[in-house]
Amino acid sequence: MGLFTLAEARRELARLRPVLDELVAIRADAAELAASLTDGGAPTPLGGLPEWKGAQARLDELMTEVQQTGAELQSLAPLLIDFPADIDGAPAQLCWLEGEPELAWYHRPDLGVAGRRRLP
């Protein structure tokens, strides 16, 4: 996939919001189901092993949907998504972290999230 302009990345993030919201919800369900399946885990009204497997399958589908856009899913918990870009002629990753209202950060590819800076 190619590089994103800031406008393209922001549009793609807006389009992905329902997918990301579902991903967060399914991620929580999967964690609760997994905990209930451990020895001594508290039962959950969400179900058991079949529901956990279903949640895992749905997570895989949602993660694939994100990746197919050309965005890079860097972390699942919290969600961290990078959009490959070019800023002032240098490679960059436009970076969105779960909970942020908009795409407003970037970092150099070699620095990762520790090198995040606000977009100019």
Phi, psi and omega in degrees: 000160183270192179272154177259141164280166178300316180298317179296317180296319179295320177296317181295319178298317178298318179294326182279349186309313178298323178296315181294321177298317178294320179301316179297317180294315180292323177302316179295316178299316181297320179295317179295316179296317180298318180297324181289339182272351179280159176302126180080004179289144180288137177299154178231144176292352180288339179127213184220219185302315180299321181289324177297315179298320178296319179295319178297318179296318180293321176302316178301316179299315182293319178296320177297319179300319178295312184296328182293345178282346187101349174287157181246119178277105186272331183208145179265328182219100358284161177298131176223119184236131176250142174244112179302134184211183177225121179241118181052041176083003181244143177300140180209164173240119171284129197236126177239131179246136179316133179098342179282138184289336182208171176278105187225010185229160175211166172205159173291145180303326182279349182261334182066196188298334179296337180261020182297138176226152175294141175296142180292000000 
